[in-house]
Amino acid sequence: MYGTVARVVYSRTFPGLIKPQTGRLNKSPHIVHAIANRPRRAKIATILEELAIRGMENATRLEKAKEKRLRAEEKVIRDKAQIAFIAAGGTRGDFAREWPSVFLEEVRGARTLADARGH
């Protein structure tokens, strides 16, 4: 196989010359294969680049969705706590004053602890 040579016919324009220059190159089959696959490799590189961009966009979207879900859960917890507080004889004003400290200590504190444990 060492003596195998492929003939490649080329046509190329050069600055300053009006007619394209044509000729033959004696190349090994590996070189010919590499030259023939350049456009395919360029397409694959473009596709991989687009997939990387979309992957980053999806990660950003996923993070925003997680934050939105956490905010919704916090609102549900707040509403349930307010209903229980008022049912126990408290007022909405008292709840509004008490809730931020309870929320930070109990809800966010529990979530931070769970995140630290890996849940």
Secondary structure, DSSP 8 states (H G I E B T S, - for coil): -TT--EEEEEEE--TT-SS-EEEEEEE-HHHHHHHHTHHHHHHHHHHHHHHHHHHHHHHHHHHHHHHHHHHHHHHHHHHHHHHHHHHTT--HHHHHHHHHHHIIIIIIHHHHHHHHHT-
